[in-house]
Amino acid sequence: MRISPILTVALVPMLLSGCVSKIVTAPFRAAGTVVETAVDATTQTQSEREEDLGRKALADRKKQRDLCLDEARNKQERRNCKDAYKDDD
């Protein structure tokens, strides 16, 4: 009977060491995940950059077409504007 309490006292620190280490490292792992997510959200891949440039180019082209249509004085000039920018539809 005397061995059982001694054995229990000897095993408790070993059993708790894994549990304590998980509790201690969990906040650091969570913080690492948050940092990685923040970095992913702020970085941009090459394809995302190209998509953004394409959207900007299309928006600029649409503004030019609208300006051309606004400045057109007759139907023929409006038709010319539409023909010049017909690929943008």
Buried (B, 14 or more C-beta within 10 A) or exposed (E): EEEEEEEEEEEEEEEEEEEEEEEEEEEEEEEEEEEEEEEEEEEEEEEEEEEEEEEEEEEEEEEBBEEBEEEBEEEEEBEEBBEEBEEEE
